[in-house]
Amino acid sequence: MKRIVSIIMTFMLVCSCFMGCSYQNTKENPKAVAILIGNHANSKKINVNSQFVQEAVSGAVSSYGYVSIISIDGDPNIVASGSCDIQEQYKHADPQKLSSDATQRTLKILEDLTYVYADSPEVDTLEALRLAVKSLNDAPANSEKTIVILDSGVCTTGLCDFHNNIMNADAEAVADALDELQAIPNLNGIEVIWINMGEVDNPQEELSPKQINKLISIWEAIIKKGGGIPDIKDVPSTGNNTKVDLPMVSPIEIDKEMPITFNPSDKSKIENMFTEPLFLREEQVQFIADSDMLVNPDEADKVLNPIADYMKNEMNFNLLLVGTTAGDGISDYSISLSNSRAERIKQVLIDKGISESRIKTIGLGGNDPWHIYNVGTSGELAAQNRKVVLLDADSETAQELLEQ
């Protein structure tokens, strides 16, 4: 399908026929747009007819600019690219005729966008973004460049693979790590309009509003790190993707969020600080390298005061402390070290008057549910893997960890 669409669209974009392609003042800078289409198995059907896509394509056509189309899948490629310019002699035709022709050319591009579907398994939106920048290098000089992305943003392969628990990482840390790998393209001054962010479909489990906001923050950080201007649009999809022969996309495991519950007769328990796991990372509680000794015991004491106060007020609450380490996988050493660090935090809470029987500990090394994979043992993302996680010991997540 990509090859067929490429032939049609390349001819449509590059040919210089007698029909005018513009009615705009030629003294203005041409507009160049790269449109990234994410019609793949884990996304809803994208809305190529949104006003933002129409305006971007129309602007390129009416300014004798440039259009490229990139298909987002596991091996993104440039489906079509070319200039919207025409011969100078045709630019002085009747303005009404030029306007009509520009409208028809725009509608044809928008129609052909609906035929772009994934060919390769998985999704690599970051690579597609790199290709978009590369394609825009062929635009006319002084072009005003825009990238329009119609995609869920849930990558399943490449350097921004969300299988690596990137959703649990700090957005700026993700951008910094990709920048160190020189994986972010030069987006300097380019507006990046993103439509359908977080709009996933089977086999991918639906994202919660909070998870979509986290996804947005990660991509905004990546775009800004590249010098781009992110503009995330809240445009609804057009329903489920009904094309049944799309290549496989492996789902990302994302922590489930518990629904809010409220018991009017027990208002004292409305504010539960453990509705989600709490993470004590190096910026809160730092250990001496290869040791369970705290770098700053007084600072750790302050951090743990609210935890102790909460447990004193909620006598039925029991705590699970999960120790983890940087580096992927587990070994006897990483299990022992991570458990010792969890035990160290437990002792601080015991010293604050919390009964030992109310606190359980386990060490998981580098194999915990929140672990960010493939980031090694140094750098900011690796530092986020050195942590002690605090959970309600009676929660579903805690029980699953204790049963392992």
Contacts in CASP RR format, 6 or more apart in sequence:
PFRMAT RR
TARGET T0000
AUTHOR 0000-0000-0000
METHOD contacts of the structure
MODEL  1
MKRIVSIIMTFMLVCSCFMGCSYQNTKENPKAVAILIGNHANSKKINVNS
QFVQEAVSGAVSSYGYVSIISIDGDPNIVASGSCDIQEQYKHADPQKLSS
DATQRTLKILEDLTYVYADSPEVDTLEALRLAVKSLNDAPANSEKTIVIL
DSGVCTTGLCDFHNNIMNADAEAVADALDELQAIPNLNGIEVIWINMGEV
DNPQEELSPKQINKLISIWEAIIKKGGGIPDIKDVPSTGNNTKVDLPMVS
PIEIDKEMPITFNPSDKSKIENMFTEPLFLREEQVQFIADSDMLVNPDEA
DKVLNPIADYMKNEMNFNLLLVGTTAGDGISDYSISLSNSRAERIKQVLI
DKGISESRIKTIGLGGNDPWHIYNVGTSGELAAQNRKVVLLDADSETAQE
LLEQ
1 115 0 8 1.000
1 116 0 8 1.000
1 117 0 8 1.000
1 119 0 8 1.000
2 71 0 8 1.000
2 77 0 8 1.000
2 79 0 8 1.000
2 116 0 8 1.000
2 117 0 8 1.000
2 119 0 8 1.000
4 115 0 8 1.000
5 69 0 8 1.000
5 79 0 8 1.000
5 80 0 8 1.000
5 112 0 8 1.000
5 115 0 8 1.000
5 116 0 8 1.000
6 79 0 8 1.000
6 80 0 8 1.000
8 80 0 8 1.000
8 112 0 8 1.000
9 69 0 8 1.000
9 79 0 8 1.000
9 80 0 8 1.000
9 109 0 8 1.000
9 112 0 8 1.000
10 80 0 8 1.000
10 81 0 8 1.000
10 82 0 8 1.000
12 80 0 8 1.000
12 105 0 8 1.000
12 108 0 8 1.000
12 109 0 8 1.000
12 112 0 8 1.000
13 67 0 8 1.000
13 80 0 8 1.000
13 81 0 8 1.000
13 82 0 8 1.000
13 83 0 8 1.000
13 84 0 8 1.000
13 109 0 8 1.000
14 82 0 8 1.000
14 83 0 8 1.000
16 85 0 8 1.000
16 86 0 8 1.000
16 87 0 8 1.000
16 90 0 8 1.000
17 86 0 8 1.000
18 90 0 8 1.000
19 90 0 8 1.000
19 101 0 8 1.000
19 104 0 8 1.000
19 105 0 8 1.000
20 86 0 8 1.000
20 90 0 8 1.000
20 91 0 8 1.000
20 93 0 8 1.000
20 97 0 8 1.000
20 98 0 8 1.000
20 101 0 8 1.000
20 102 0 8 1.000
21 61 0 8 1.000
21 62 0 8 1.000
21 64 0 8 1.000
21 84 0 8 1.000
21 85 0 8 1.000
21 86 0 8 1.000
21 98 0 8 1.000
21 101 0 8 1.000
21 102 0 8 1.000
21 105 0 8 1.000
22 61 0 8 1.000
22 62 0 8 1.000
22 63 0 8 1.000
22 64 0 8 1.000
22 84 0 8 1.000
22 86 0 8 1.000
22 91 0 8 1.000
22 98 0 8 1.000
22 102 0 8 1.000
23 62 0 8 1.000
23 95 0 8 1.000
23 98 0 8 1.000
23 99 0 8 1.000
23 102 0 8 1.000
24 59 0 8 1.000
24 62 0 8 1.000
24 63 0 8 1.000
24 64 0 8 1.000
26 64 0 8 1.000
26 91 0 8 1.000
28 63 0 8 1.000
29 63 0 8 1.000
29 142 0 8 1.000
29 143 0 8 1.000
29 144 0 8 1.000
30 60 0 8 1.000
30 63 0 8 1.000
30 64 0 8 1.000
30 65 0 8 1.000
30 66 0 8 1.000
30 85 0 8 1.000
30 139 0 8 1.000
30 140 0 8 1.000
30 142 0 8 1.000
30 143 0 8 1.000
30 144 0 8 1.000
31 56 0 8 1.000
31 59 0 8 1.000
31 60 0 8 1.000
31 63 0 8 1.000
31 65 0 8 1.000
31 66 0 8 1.000
31 143 0 8 1.000
31 144 0 8 1.000
31 145 0 8 1.000
31 146 0 8 1.000
32 60 0 8 1.000
32 65 0 8 1.000
32 66 0 8 1.000
32 67 0 8 1.000
32 136 0 8 1.000
32 139 0 8 1.000
32 140 0 8 1.000
32 143 0 8 1.000
32 144 0 8 1.000
32 145 0 8 1.000
32 146 0 8 1.000
33 56 0 8 1.000
33 57 0 8 1.000
33 59 0 8 1.000
33 60 0 8 1.000
33 66 0 8 1.000
33 67 0 8 1.000
33 68 0 8 1.000
33 145 0 8 1.000
33 146 0 8 1.000
33 147 0 8 1.000
33 148 0 8 1.000
34 67 0 8 1.000
34 68 0 8 1.000
34 69 0 8 1.000
34 70 0 8 1.000
34 132 0 8 1.000
34 133 0 8 1.000
34 135 0 8 1.000
34 136 0 8 1.000
34 145 0 8 1.000
34 146 0 8 1.000
34 147 0 8 1.000
34 148 0 8 1.000
35 53 0 8 1.000
35 56 0 8 1.000
35 57 0 8 1.000
35 67 0 8 1.000
35 68 0 8 1.000
35 69 0 8 1.000
35 70 0 8 1.000
35 113 0 8 1.000
35 147 0 8 1.000
35 148 0 8 1.000
35 150 0 8 1.000
36 70 0 8 1.000
36 72 0 8 1.000
36 76 0 8 1.000
36 125 0 8 1.000
36 128 0 8 1.000
36 129 0 8 1.000
36 132 0 8 1.000
36 147 0 8 1.000
36 148 0 8 1.000
36 149 0 8 1.000
36 150 0 8 1.000
36 151 0 8 1.000
37 46 0 8 1.000
37 48 0 8 1.000
37 69 0 8 1.000
37 70 0 8 1.000
37 71 0 8 1.000
37 72 0 8 1.000
37 79 0 8 1.000
37 113 0 8 1.000
37 116 0 8 1.000
37 150 0 8 1.000
37 151 0 8 1.000
38 46 0 8 1.000
38 71 0 8 1.000
38 72 0 8 1.000
38 73 0 8 1.000
38 116 0 8 1.000
38 118 0 8 1.000
38 123 0 8 1.000
38 125 0 8 1.000
38 150 0 8 1.000
38 151 0 8 1.000
38 152 0 8 1.000
39 45 0 8 1.000
39 46 0 8 1.000
39 71 0 8 1.000
39 72 0 8 1.000
39 116 0 8 1.000
39 117 0 8 1.000
39 118 0 8 1.000
39 241 0 8 1.000
39 243 0 8 1.000
39 246 0 8 1.000
40 72 0 8 1.000
40 73 0 8 1.000
40 117 0 8 1.000
40 118 0 8 1.000
40 123 0 8 1.000
40 241 0 8 1.000
40 246 0 8 1.000
40 247 0 8 1.000
40 249 0 8 1.000
41 118 0 8 1.000
41 201 0 8 1.000
41 203 0 8 1.000
41 241 0 8 1.000
41 246 0 8 1.000
41 247 0 8 1.000
41 248 0 8 1.000
41 249 0 8 1.000
42 123 0 8 1.000
42 152 0 8 1.000
42 154 0 8 1.000
42 156 0 8 1.000
42 200 0 8 1.000
42 201 0 8 1.000
42 202 0 8 1.000
42 203 0 8 1.000
42 204 0 8 1.000
42 249 0 8 1.000
42 251 0 8 1.000
43 123 0 8 1.000
43 151 0 8 1.000
43 152 0 8 1.000
43 154 0 8 1.000
43 196 0 8 1.000
43 199 0 8 1.000
43 200 0 8 1.000
43 201 0 8 1.000
43 204 0 8 1.000
43 237 0 8 1.000
43 241 0 8 1.000
44 152 0 8 1.000
44 196 0 8 1.000
44 199 0 8 1.000
44 200 0 8 1.000
44 201 0 8 1.000
44 237 0 8 1.000
44 238 0 8 1.000
44 239 0 8 1.000
44 240 0 8 1.000
44 241 0 8 1.000
45 237 0 8 1.000
45 238 0 8 1.000
45 239 0 8 1.000
45 240 0 8 1.000
45 241 0 8 1.000
45 242 0 8 1.000
46 150 0 8 1.000
46 151 0 8 1.000
46 195 0 8 1.000
46 196 0 8 1.000
46 199 0 8 1.000
46 237 0 8 1.000
46 238 0 8 1.000
47 53 0 8 1.000
47 150 0 8 1.000
47 195 0 8 1.000
47 196 0 8 1.000
47 235 0 8 1.000
47 236 0 8 1.000
47 237 0 8 1.000
47 238 0 8 1.000
48 110 0 8 1.000
48 113 0 8 1.000
48 114 0 8 1.000
48 150 0 8 1.000
49 110 0 8 1.000
50 195 0 8 1.000
50 233 0 8 1.000
50 235 0 8 1.000
52 148 0 8 1.000
52 193 0 8 1.000
52 195 0 8 1.000
52 233 0 8 1.000
52 235 0 8 1.000
53 110 0 8 1.000
53 113 0 8 1.000
53 148 0 8 1.000
53 150 0 8 1.000
53 195 0 8 1.000
54 106 0 8 1.000
54 110 0 8 1.000
56 146 0 8 1.000
56 148 0 8 1.000
56 193 0 8 1.000
57 67 0 8 1.000
57 106 0 8 1.000
57 109 0 8 1.000
57 110 0 8 1.000
58 102 0 8 1.000
58 103 0 8 1.000
58 106 0 8 1.000
59 65 0 8 1.000
60 66 0 8 1.000
60 67 0 8 1.000
60 84 0 8 1.000
61 67 0 8 1.000
61 84 0 8 1.000
61 102 0 8 1.000
61 105 0 8 1.000
61 106 0 8 1.000
61 109 0 8 1.000
62 102 0 8 1.000
62 106 0 8 1.000
63 84 0 8 1.000
64 83 0 8 1.000
64 84 0 8 1.000
64 85 0 8 1.000
64 86 0 8 1.000
64 91 0 8 1.000
64 140 0 8 1.000
65 83 0 8 1.000
65 84 0 8 1.000
65 85 0 8 1.000
65 139 0 8 1.000
65 140 0 8 1.000
65 143 0 8 1.000
66 81 0 8 1.000
66 82 0 8 1.000
66 83 0 8 1.000
66 84 0 8 1.000
66 136 0 8 1.000
66 138 0 8 1.000
66 139 0 8 1.000
66 140 0 8 1.000
66 143 0 8 1.000
67 80 0 8 1.000
67 81 0 8 1.000
67 82 0 8 1.000
67 84 0 8 1.000
67 109 0 8 1.000
68 78 0 8 1.000
68 80 0 8 1.000
68 81 0 8 1.000
68 82 0 8 1.000
68 132 0 8 1.000
68 135 0 8 1.000
68 136 0 8 1.000
68 138 0 8 1.000
69 78 0 8 1.000
69 79 0 8 1.000
69 80 0 8 1.000
69 81 0 8 1.000
69 113 0 8 1.000
69 116 0 8 1.000
70 76 0 8 1.000
70 77 0 8 1.000
70 78 0 8 1.000
70 79 0 8 1.000
70 128 0 8 1.000
70 131 0 8 1.000
70 132 0 8 1.000
70 135 0 8 1.000
71 77 0 8 1.000
71 79 0 8 1.000
71 116 0 8 1.000
71 117 0 8 1.000
71 118 0 8 1.000
71 119 0 8 1.000
71 128 0 8 1.000
72 118 0 8 1.000
72 123 0 8 1.000
72 124 0 8 1.000
72 125 0 8 1.000
72 128 0 8 1.000
72 149 0 8 1.000
72 151 0 8 1.000
73 118 0 8 1.000
73 119 0 8 1.000
73 120 0 8 1.000
73 121 0 8 1.000
73 122 0 8 1.000
73 123 0 8 1.000
73 124 0 8 1.000
73 247 0 8 1.000
74 118 0 8 1.000
74 120 0 8 1.000
74 121 0 8 1.000
74 122 0 8 1.000
74 123 0 8 1.000
74 124 0 8 1.000
74 127 0 8 1.000
74 156 0 8 1.000
74 157 0 8 1.000
75 119 0 8 1.000
75 120 0 8 1.000
75 124 0 8 1.000
76 124 0 8 1.000
76 125 0 8 1.000
76 127 0 8 1.000
76 128 0 8 1.000
76 131 0 8 1.000
77 131 0 8 1.000
78 131 0 8 1.000
78 134 0 8 1.000
78 135 0 8 1.000
79 116 0 8 1.000
80 112 0 8 1.000
81 135 0 8 1.000
81 138 0 8 1.000
82 138 0 8 1.000
83 140 0 8 1.000
84 105 0 8 1.000
85 140 0 8 1.000
91 98 0 8 1.000
117 243 0 8 1.000
117 246 0 8 1.000
118 246 0 8 1.000
118 247 0 8 1.000
119 247 0 8 1.000
120 247 0 8 1.000
121 247 0 8 1.000
121 248 0 8 1.000
121 249 0 8 1.000
122 156 0 8 1.000
122 157 0 8 1.000
122 247 0 8 1.000
122 248 0 8 1.000
122 249 0 8 1.000
122 250 0 8 1.000
123 151 0 8 1.000
123 152 0 8 1.000
123 153 0 8 1.000
123 154 0 8 1.000
123 155 0 8 1.000
123 156 0 8 1.000
123 157 0 8 1.000
123 249 0 8 1.000
124 155 0 8 1.000
124 156 0 8 1.000
124 157 0 8 1.000
124 158 0 8 1.000
124 160 0 8 1.000
125 149 0 8 1.000
125 151 0 8 1.000
125 153 0 8 1.000
125 155 0 8 1.000
125 160 0 8 1.000
126 155 0 8 1.000
126 158 0 8 1.000
126 159 0 8 1.000
126 160 0 8 1.000
126 178 0 8 1.000
126 183 0 8 1.000
126 184 0 8 1.000
126 222 0 8 1.000
127 158 0 8 1.000
128 149 0 8 1.000
128 151 0 8 1.000
129 147 0 8 1.000
129 149 0 8 1.000
129 185 0 8 1.000
129 187 0 8 1.000
129 192 0 8 1.000
130 183 0 8 1.000
130 185 0 8 1.000
132 147 0 8 1.000
132 185 0 8 1.000
133 147 0 8 1.000
133 185 0 8 1.000
133 186 0 8 1.000
133 187 0 8 1.000
133 190 0 8 1.000
134 185 0 8 1.000
136 143 0 8 1.000
136 145 0 8 1.000
136 147 0 8 1.000
136 190 0 8 1.000
139 145 0 8 1.000
145 189 0 8 1.000
145 190 0 8 1.000
145 191 0 8 1.000
146 190 0 8 1.000
146 191 0 8 1.000
146 192 0 8 1.000
146 193 0 8 1.000
147 187 0 8 1.000
147 190 0 8 1.000
147 191 0 8 1.000
147 192 0 8 1.000
147 193 0 8 1.000
148 193 0 8 1.000
148 194 0 8 1.000
148 195 0 8 1.000
149 192 0 8 1.000
149 193 0 8 1.000
149 194 0 8 1.000
149 195 0 8 1.000
150 195 0 8 1.000
150 196 0 8 1.000
151 194 0 8 1.000
151 196 0 8 1.000
151 197 0 8 1.000
152 196 0 8 1.000
152 197 0 8 1.000
152 198 0 8 1.000
152 199 0 8 1.000
152 200 0 8 1.000
152 204 0 8 1.000
153 197 0 8 1.000
153 198 0 8 1.000
153 215 0 8 1.000
153 219 0 8 1.000
154 162 0 8 1.000
154 198 0 8 1.000
154 200 0 8 1.000
154 204 0 8 1.000
154 207 0 8 1.000
154 215 0 8 1.000
154 252 0 8 1.000
155 161 0 8 1.000
155 162 0 8 1.000
156 162 0 8 1.000
156 163 0 8 1.000
156 249 0 8 1.000
156 250 0 8 1.000
156 252 0 8 1.000
159 178 0 8 1.000
159 181 0 8 1.000
159 183 0 8 1.000
160 166 0 8 1.000
160 174 0 8 1.000
160 178 0 8 1.000
160 183 0 8 1.000
160 222 0 8 1.000
161 374 0 8 1.000
162 252 0 8 1.000
163 250 0 8 1.000
163 252 0 8 1.000
163 253 0 8 1.000
163 373 0 8 1.000
164 372 0 8 1.000
164 373 0 8 1.000
164 374 0 8 1.000
164 375 0 8 1.000
165 369 0 8 1.000
165 370 0 8 1.000
165 371 0 8 1.000
165 372 0 8 1.000
165 373 0 8 1.000
166 174 0 8 1.000
166 218 0 8 1.000
166 372 0 8 1.000
167 211 0 8 1.000
167 214 0 8 1.000
167 215 0 8 1.000
167 218 0 8 1.000
167 252 0 8 1.000
167 254 0 8 1.000
168 255 0 8 1.000
168 370 0 8 1.000
168 371 0 8 1.000
168 372 0 8 1.000
168 384 0 8 1.000
169 218 0 8 1.000
169 372 0 8 1.000
169 381 0 8 1.000
169 384 0 8 1.000
170 380 0 8 1.000
170 384 0 8 1.000
171 214 0 8 1.000
171 217 0 8 1.000
171 218 0 8 1.000
171 220 0 8 1.000
171 221 0 8 1.000
172 221 0 8 1.000
173 380 0 8 1.000
173 381 0 8 1.000
173 384 0 8 1.000
174 218 0 8 1.000
174 221 0 8 1.000
174 222 0 8 1.000
174 381 0 8 1.000
175 184 0 8 1.000
175 218 0 8 1.000
175 221 0 8 1.000
175 222 0 8 1.000
175 224 0 8 1.000
175 225 0 8 1.000
176 225 0 8 1.000
176 380 0 8 1.000
177 375 0 8 1.000
177 379 0 8 1.000
177 380 0 8 1.000
177 381 0 8 1.000
178 184 0 8 1.000
178 222 0 8 1.000
178 225 0 8 1.000
179 225 0 8 1.000
179 226 0 8 1.000
184 222 0 8 1.000
184 225 0 8 1.000
184 226 0 8 1.000
185 226 0 8 1.000
186 226 0 8 1.000
186 227 0 8 1.000
187 223 0 8 1.000
187 226 0 8 1.000
187 227 0 8 1.000
187 228 0 8 1.000
188 226 0 8 1.000
188 227 0 8 1.000
188 228 0 8 1.000
189 227 0 8 1.000
189 228 0 8 1.000
189 229 0 8 1.000
190 227 0 8 1.000
190 228 0 8 1.000
190 229 0 8 1.000
191 228 0 8 1.000
191 229 0 8 1.000
191 231 0 8 1.000
192 223 0 8 1.000
192 228 0 8 1.000
192 229 0 8 1.000
192 230 0 8 1.000
192 231 0 8 1.000
193 231 0 8 1.000
193 233 0 8 1.000
194 219 0 8 1.000
194 230 0 8 1.000
194 231 0 8 1.000
194 232 0 8 1.000
194 233 0 8 1.000
195 233 0 8 1.000
195 235 0 8 1.000
196 235 0 8 1.000
196 237 0 8 1.000
197 212 0 8 1.000
197 215 0 8 1.000
197 216 0 8 1.000
197 219 0 8 1.000
197 232 0 8 1.000
198 207 0 8 1.000
198 212 0 8 1.000
198 215 0 8 1.000
199 236 0 8 1.000
199 237 0 8 1.000
200 206 0 8 1.000
200 207 0 8 1.000
201 240 0 8 1.000
201 241 0 8 1.000
203 249 0 8 1.000
203 250 0 8 1.000
203 251 0 8 1.000
204 249 0 8 1.000
204 251 0 8 1.000
204 252 0 8 1.000
205 251 0 8 1.000
205 254 0 8 1.000
207 215 0 8 1.000
207 254 0 8 1.000
208 257 0 8 1.000
210 257 0 8 1.000
211 254 0 8 1.000
211 257 0 8 1.000
216 232 0 8 1.000
219 230 0 8 1.000
219 232 0 8 1.000
220 230 0 8 1.000
220 232 0 8 1.000
223 229 0 8 1.000
223 230 0 8 1.000
224 230 0 8 1.000
255 369 0 8 1.000
255 370 0 8 1.000
255 397 0 8 1.000
257 276 0 8 1.000
258 275 0 8 1.000
262 270 0 8 1.000
263 269 0 8 1.000
269 314 0 8 1.000
272 392 0 8 1.000
273 306 0 8 1.000
273 310 0 8 1.000
274 310 0 8 1.000
274 317 0 8 1.000
274 390 0 8 1.000
274 391 0 8 1.000
274 392 0 8 1.000
274 395 0 8 1.000
277 370 0 8 1.000
277 389 0 8 1.000
277 390 0 8 1.000
277 391 0 8 1.000
277 397 0 8 1.000
278 307 0 8 1.000
278 389 0 8 1.000
278 390 0 8 1.000
278 391 0 8 1.000
279 370 0 8 1.000
279 387 0 8 1.000
279 388 0 8 1.000
279 389 0 8 1.000
279 390 0 8 1.000
280 303 0 8 1.000
280 345 0 8 1.000
280 387 0 8 1.000
280 388 0 8 1.000
280 389 0 8 1.000
280 390 0 8 1.000
281 383 0 8 1.000
281 384 0 8 1.000
281 386 0 8 1.000
281 387 0 8 1.000
282 383 0 8 1.000
282 384 0 8 1.000
282 386 0 8 1.000
282 387 0 8 1.000
284 300 0 8 1.000
284 303 0 8 1.000
285 294 0 8 1.000
285 299 0 8 1.000
285 300 0 8 1.000
285 303 0 8 1.000
285 304 0 8 1.000
285 345 0 8 1.000
285 388 0 8 1.000
286 294 0 8 1.000
286 295 0 8 1.000
286 296 0 8 1.000
287 293 0 8 1.000
287 294 0 8 1.000
287 295 0 8 1.000
287 341 0 8 1.000
287 344 0 8 1.000
287 386 0 8 1.000
288 294 0 8 1.000
288 295 0 8 1.000
290 337 0 8 1.000
292 337 0 8 1.000
292 340 0 8 1.000
292 341 0 8 1.000
292 343 0 8 1.000
292 344 0 8 1.000
293 344 0 8 1.000
294 300 0 8 1.000
294 344 0 8 1.000
297 348 0 8 1.000
300 345 0 8 1.000
300 348 0 8 1.000
301 348 0 8 1.000
304 345 0 8 1.000
304 348 0 8 1.000
304 349 0 8 1.000
304 352 0 8 1.000
305 352 0 8 1.000
307 319 0 8 1.000
307 349 0 8 1.000
307 390 0 8 1.000
308 349 0 8 1.000
308 352 0 8 1.000
308 353 0 8 1.000
308 354 0 8 1.000
310 317 0 8 1.000
311 317 0 8 1.000
311 319 0 8 1.000
311 349 0 8 1.000
311 354 0 8 1.000
311 358 0 8 1.000
312 353 0 8 1.000
312 354 0 8 1.000
317 358 0 8 1.000
317 392 0 8 1.000
318 358 0 8 1.000
318 359 0 8 1.000
318 360 0 8 1.000
318 392 0 8 1.000
318 393 0 8 1.000
318 394 0 8 1.000
319 349 0 8 1.000
319 354 0 8 1.000
319 358 0 8 1.000
319 359 0 8 1.000
319 360 0 8 1.000
319 390 0 8 1.000
319 391 0 8 1.000
319 392 0 8 1.000
319 393 0 8 1.000
320 359 0 8 1.000
320 360 0 8 1.000
320 361 0 8 1.000
320 362 0 8 1.000
320 390 0 8 1.000
320 391 0 8 1.000
320 392 0 8 1.000
320 393 0 8 1.000
320 398 0 8 1.000
320 401 0 8 1.000
320 402 0 8 1.000
321 342 0 8 1.000
321 343 0 8 1.000
321 345 0 8 1.000
321 346 0 8 1.000
321 359 0 8 1.000
321 360 0 8 1.000
321 361 0 8 1.000
321 362 0 8 1.000
321 388 0 8 1.000
321 389 0 8 1.000
321 390 0 8 1.000
322 342 0 8 1.000
322 361 0 8 1.000
322 362 0 8 1.000
322 363 0 8 1.000
322 364 0 8 1.000
322 368 0 8 1.000
322 388 0 8 1.000
322 389 0 8 1.000
322 390 0 8 1.000
322 391 0 8 1.000
322 401 0 8 1.000
323 338 0 8 1.000
323 339 0 8 1.000
323 341 0 8 1.000
323 342 0 8 1.000
323 361 0 8 1.000
323 362 0 8 1.000
323 363 0 8 1.000
323 364 0 8 1.000
323 365 0 8 1.000
323 368 0 8 1.000
323 387 0 8 1.000
323 388 0 8 1.000
323 389 0 8 1.000
324 338 0 8 1.000
324 363 0 8 1.000
324 364 0 8 1.000
324 365 0 8 1.000
324 366 0 8 1.000
324 368 0 8 1.000
324 370 0 8 1.000
324 371 0 8 1.000
324 385 0 8 1.000
324 386 0 8 1.000
324 387 0 8 1.000
324 388 0 8 1.000
324 389 0 8 1.000
325 334 0 8 1.000
325 337 0 8 1.000
325 338 0 8 1.000
325 365 0 8 1.000
325 366 0 8 1.000
325 385 0 8 1.000
325 386 0 8 1.000
326 366 0 8 1.000
326 375 0 8 1.000
326 376 0 8 1.000
326 377 0 8 1.000
326 378 0 8 1.000
326 382 0 8 1.000
326 383 0 8 1.000
326 385 0 8 1.000
326 386 0 8 1.000
327 334 0 8 1.000
327 366 0 8 1.000
327 375 0 8 1.000
327 376 0 8 1.000
327 377 0 8 1.000
327 382 0 8 1.000
327 385 0 8 1.000
328 366 0 8 1.000
328 367 0 8 1.000
328 371 0 8 1.000
328 373 0 8 1.000
328 374 0 8 1.000
328 376 0 8 1.000
329 365 0 8 1.000
329 366 0 8 1.000
329 367 0 8 1.000
330 364 0 8 1.000
330 365 0 8 1.000
330 366 0 8 1.000
330 367 0 8 1.000
331 365 0 8 1.000
334 365 0 8 1.000
334 366 0 8 1.000
335 363 0 8 1.000
335 364 0 8 1.000
335 365 0 8 1.000
337 365 0 8 1.000
338 363 0 8 1.000
338 364 0 8 1.000
338 365 0 8 1.000
338 366 0 8 1.000
339 361 0 8 1.000
339 362 0 8 1.000
339 363 0 8 1.000
341 388 0 8 1.000
342 361 0 8 1.000
342 362 0 8 1.000
342 363 0 8 1.000
342 388 0 8 1.000
343 361 0 8 1.000
345 388 0 8 1.000
346 356 0 8 1.000
346 359 0 8 1.000
346 361 0 8 1.000
349 359 0 8 1.000
350 356 0 8 1.000
350 359 0 8 1.000
360 393 0 8 1.000
360 402 0 8 1.000
362 401 0 8 1.000
362 402 0 8 1.000
364 401 0 8 1.000
366 385 0 8 1.000
368 389 0 8 1.000
369 397 0 8 1.000
369 401 0 8 1.000
370 387 0 8 1.000
370 389 0 8 1.000
371 385 0 8 1.000
372 381 0 8 1.000
372 382 0 8 1.000
372 384 0 8 1.000
372 385 0 8 1.000
375 381 0 8 1.000
375 382 0 8 1.000
375 385 0 8 1.000
376 382 0 8 1.000
391 397 0 8 1.000
391 398 0 8 1.000
391 401 0 8 1.000
392 398 0 8 1.000
393 402 0 8 1.000
END
